[in-house]
């Protein structure tokens, strides 16, 4: 139906230099070949112009996502860091795979570069490759002579995370707007690659980029590349069913980091419901325990929750934020088993106070709570509590500071522990069906809207 024409020089380059692209076994339930409609949505997404907003007077960089990926890959390979594979994941991948009736939207675009990170030098090469790419994307009239790497980082990078222990990966988030940010993740090895089945999708992009390099025809129903998707949850069709039906399911909940509790409540406020309601309490206990292990004092809890609201509810109405906080309040109230009573009440008061202020115009929620020496000591001791049935190490990818010691802190990286529980619990799904209204003695008593 169509003919693939390739320039001789390009053909020679592809033949001699390009690593062979492996197509996974079609019998493996983790994988699925994308349909034409899905490939078309993927191509549209990759050719979308994304803005990378700068701080202050720095201009907004506008670039096609596919061009940004190609540029970063080129910079990496020029510096001796070979890219084995490139994937799209997160809500961007879900929006490609879900049927149009689901109306799955995304705020962030998450891209995974599979690379080798054997040493600290390779982490620095990755960071420098991204910053060099940003330098190339600056408008031509911009004076680049005095544009240092530090200046570019401050202007265009909103987050940098480095993990260098049992897991080895780094994350660089581009853009200082609360929406439309691009997150580039460079992964050597990562044990836990998902939290829930609906966020477990990866789309392998190498065949699509090979098509862009070789083909002289646009993608059409009769001529398009073979693109493979994977669900790291374990079963692609089952995970896609959960996405279409808005169901919450997971495996090994004891391995989910502390931020998983906040994401779980975010799914609930979006009307996702558990695939297996009878198992919900077990998972909530694990997630609450891990949350308090990763964020043992009130200041850390406030900062994590503040950042989560800022990133995931930017522009949302106050009622949605309030509903979210009330769901979080109830889950913490009913499922926290690792804290003393007064510590649990402190956290509940923090959530309740924040819920009372989300509707105040111009109020940046509220200042972190001042913690007395006694309460700080007791809260810090909670980091030693073990989650139900397993022991877990502190750490969170979402936090800029970390309990793990990693070299290179002075270079601008933030480190994060990647340790997780090794308990072999095989669990799928959870969550109670409806959350009932609650009342407290507070003047701003928590309650849930009937829509939930």
N, C-alpha and C positions, 0 to 999 in steps of 0.2 A: 504493500500500500504506500510505501514511501522508501526512499533511498538515503542511507546515511553516507554523506560525503565528507571526507576528511582530507585536509591538506597533507601532503606527503611529509612535511617537516613535523607536523603535529602527530601524525601517525607514528613516525619514528620515535618521537619523544614519549608517546604513550606506551609504545612497545618496549622501549628500553628502560624507562625511568619509573613508570607508574606501578605501584604495588597492585597485585591482582585483587579484585574485589570479590569477596566470598559471599555467595548467596546461601543463606541458611537452609537447612533441611526443611522442606515443606511439611514434613510429618511432625516437626517439633511444635507443640501447642503454644509456645511462647511467641511464635512469629506468624505474620500474615502478610501476603502481598497486597499492596494497596490497589484499589480500583482506579479507573480513569478519573472519576469524580474526585477522589481523594488526592490523586497526583496533581490534578488541575488546581485544587485548593492549595496544595503545598507549593506549587510553582508560583501561584499568585502571592502567597505569603512571602516567599523568598525574594520575589521581585518588588515587594512593597518598600517604599522609601520610608526609612525609620529616622526620626530625629534623635540626635544625641545632644541633649541640652547642656550648656556650660554654665558655670557660675558667673555671676557678675556680668562683665562686659564681653565675656568670651562668646563667640558666635555659636549658634546651633548648627551642628554638623548634620547634614542630610545625606544619607547613603542607602542604597539598596542593601537589604540584608545579605543577599548572595554575594555582593561585592565586598561587604565587610568581612564575611567569612573567608572569602578567597584571599583578601589582603592579609588577614591575620595568619592564615595558613602559610602564605608565601614568606612572610616575615619570620615565622617560626623555623621553616625549613632552611632559610638563608642563614639562620644562626645555629643550625645543626640540631634542631629539635624536630624529629620526624613525627608527622601526624598520621597515625594509623587509621583513624576513622573519625568522621564528624557526624553528630546526631542532633536532632531537634527534640526537645522533651518539654515537660511542663504543660501549661495551659495552651501554648501554641500548638503542640502536637495534638492535644485533645481536640482543639478546634478544627484541625485538619481531618481527624479520623471520625468525629461525630457527624451524624446526619444533620442536615440543615435545620430540621425541626427542633433540634435540641438547643440551638442558639447558644453555643458555648463561646464565651468571649475570653479575651486575655488582656492583661495589662503588661506583663513582662514576657520577653522572648528569651528562652533559655536554650543555649547551645552547648554541646559537649564536644570537646576535642580530646580524643584518646591519644595520649602521649606518654613518653617515659620520663619520669622525674626521679632519677637516681640520686641526685645531689642538690644542695642548696643553689649551686650555680644554675641548674636547669630551671628552678623556680624564678630566679632573677631574669633568665633569658625569656621566659614566658611573659613576665611583666613588661620587660623592655619591648618585646614584639608588639604587644597591645598598644603601648604608648607611642611607638614608632608609627603604628597604623593610624593613630589619632593625629599625629603630626602630618602625615600624608593627606589626611582628609580635610585639613584646614583650608579655607579659601585661599586662592592664589595670591590675593592682594595682602594677605596676612604676613607680617614680618616674622619669620621663623628662626632667625639667627639667635635670638635670645630666649627662645622657647625651650626651657629645660624640661626634663622628664618629671621633675617635682612639680613644676607649674602645670603641666598637662594633667598630672594625677589629681591635683587639687581642683582643677577646672572641670574635668569630665568624668572622674571616677567617683562613684558614690559609695562603693564598698570593695574592700579587698580582704580575702580570707585565705589563709594557708593552713593546710592540714598535713602534718609530717610525722605520723606515728604508725599505727597499724594500717591506717588508710593514708594514701598519698594523693592529694589533689589541691587545686587552688581555684578560687572564684574571683573574678573581676567584673563588677557591675558598672556599666557605662550609663551615663545620663543622670542629671540631677533634678529631673522632673519626677513627680510621684507616679506617673504613668508612662507607659511606652519605653521603659528601660530595657536594655539588652544585657543579659547576664551570660558571660563567657566562662565556662567551667572547663578546666584542664585536668583530666583524670588519668592517673596512673593505675591506681586501684582504689576501690570503694566497696565496702561490704554491703552496706544498706543503701540501696539506690532509690527507694520509694518509701512513702508513708502509707498511702491508701491505694487501692486498685485504680481509682479514677485518675491518679497522677503518676501512673507507672508506665506511661507510653513513651517509647523512643522511636523516632523515625530516622533511618539511616539515609544520609544525604549524598553519599559518594556517587551513586549511580546517577542521581539527578545532576550533579556538577559535571560528571563525565559527559552526560547528554548535552549540557550547555556548551562544553568545550568542543564537541564533535559535530553536533547536528547543525544543519543549515535550514531546518524547518522548525516552526513553532510546535509546541505540544498540541496534539489533536487526539480525537477519540481513536483514530486509526494508527497513530504513531506517537508513542510516549514511552518513557523509560520504565523499567521494572524497579519499583521502590518497595523496600521491605520495612515493616513496622514490627516492633517488639514490645511486649508487656513484661517488664521485669517482675511483675507480680507473679507471673508463672503461666497464666492462661490468657491469651490475647482475646479470644471471643468472650470469655467470661468477664474480663475487665471492661470490654466494650459494652457488654450488656449492662454492667453496673453504671457506666457513664450515661447510657441512654435512659436508664431507669432512675438515675440519681440515688444510687445505693452506696453505702459505706461498707467497705470490706478491707481486710488486711491480713497479713500473716506475721507471726512472731511479734506481737505488739510490744513485748519487753525490749525490743531493739530500737523502737522509735524514740527519737531525741525529744528533749523537753518541749521544743516548739510544736511538736505534733499535737499536743493538747489544744493549742490555740487554733491550729488548722482544722482539727476535728470539729471544734465549736463553730468555725467559719462554714464548714460544710452543712452543719445543722441549721444555721441561720439562712442558708440558701436553699432550704427545704430538701436536702439530702436526708435519707433515712437508712437505718441499718439493714444490711442484707439478712442478718440473723439477730433479731432483737434479744433473744435469750442469752446471748454472749456479751451483751453490751457492758455490763457492770465490770466484768473481768478486765476488759480493755481500758475502761475509764480509770480503774485503779492503777494499772500499769502506767498510763500516761500521766496521771496526777503525781505519782511517785517520782517519775523521771523528771517532770517539770520542777519539782521542789529540789531534786538533786542537782539539776543543772543551774537553777536560779534559787539559791538557798536563802537570800535575804530580801527584804521588802524593796530595797533600792533596785536590785537586779530584776525583780519581778515587775516593778513599775516600768523600768526602762525597756524591757522586752515587750511588755504589753503596749506601751506607748508606740514603739517602733512598728509593731504589728498593725495597730490601728492606723497609723500614718501611712503604711505601705499598702494595706489591703482595703481600706475604707476611705481613701482619699476622694473627696467629692461626694461621698455617700451622705444621705440625709441622716439627721441625728437619731431618728427612730430606729434605723437599721443598726447603728452603732450601739444604741441602748439595748435592743433585742439581743445582739451578740453578747454584750457584757452580762446580761441576765442569764443567758444559757451557760456561759462560762461560770457564773456565780453558782448555779445549781449543780453543775458537774463537780466543781471543786467541793461544794458543801456536802454532796452525797457520796463522793468516791475517794476522798482523801483519807488514807489510813496510815500515812507515814509520819504525821506531825502530831505534836502535842496540841491540846485543845486551844490554847491561847495563840499559838502560831497560826493555826488554821483560821481563827477569828480575825487575826491581823490581815491575812491575805484577803479574806472575804470583805473586810472593811475597805481595803484598798480598791477592790473591784467595785464595790458599791459607791464609794466616793467618786470614783472616776465616772461611773454611769450617771451620777447626778450632775456632772459638769459637761458631758459631751454635747449637750444642747445649748450651752452658753455661748453666744456669738463672740468670736475673737478670743475665746479661751483655749489656750493650747493644752487642754486637759487640765493638768495641775502639776505642781512641782513635786519631785520625788519626796516621799515621806522622810522626816527626820527620825532616825532610829536611835533609841537610847542604848547605852552600852549593854544593859542587861538583855534587852530584846534582840540586839544585834548578835550577842553571844549565843542566845538560844536559837536564833534563826540560823546562824552559821552552823550550829551543831546538827541541823537537819540534813546537811549534806552527807552526813554519815549514815543516814537511814537507808535501808535497802528496800527496793521495790519488791512487790509480792513475788516470792519464789525465785528471785534472782538478785545478784549484786551488779551494780551499774556504776560506771565511772562518770565523773563530772565532765561537762562539755556541751557545747551547742554550736552548730554552724551559723546560727543566726546572730550570735553574740560577737561583738568586736573584741572583747577581752576574753581570756580563756584560762582555764586551770592548767592546761598542758604547756610545758615549756618547749619553745621552738626557737631555733636560731633565726636570725634575720629580722627581729622586731624593729630594729632601727631603720630598716629599709622601707618601712611603710606597710608591711604585711601585718595583718591580724591573724593570730593563730586560733585554732579551734580544735578541741579534743574530739576524736572520732570513736572513742571506746564505746562499746555497747555490750549489753548483756548477752551471754552465750546460752541462756536457757533454751532448750529445744522445744518450746511450746509451738504447736501448729494450731493456729487459730484463724478463723476467717469471719470478718464482719463483727458488728455490734452496735448498740445504741438503742435507747428506749424510743418507743414510737412517738409519743407526744410529751412535751414538757409542760407540766401543770403550773399555773400561777403560784407565786410564793408571796408571803407577807412577812415582814419583820417589824421590829419596833422602831426602825429608823423613820425619819420624816420623809425620806426619799426611798420608800420601800420598793424592793425589786418586784417586778411583775412582768409577765410575758404577754405580748399581743396575741389575740386569738388566732391570728394567721399562722402561728407556729404550732 
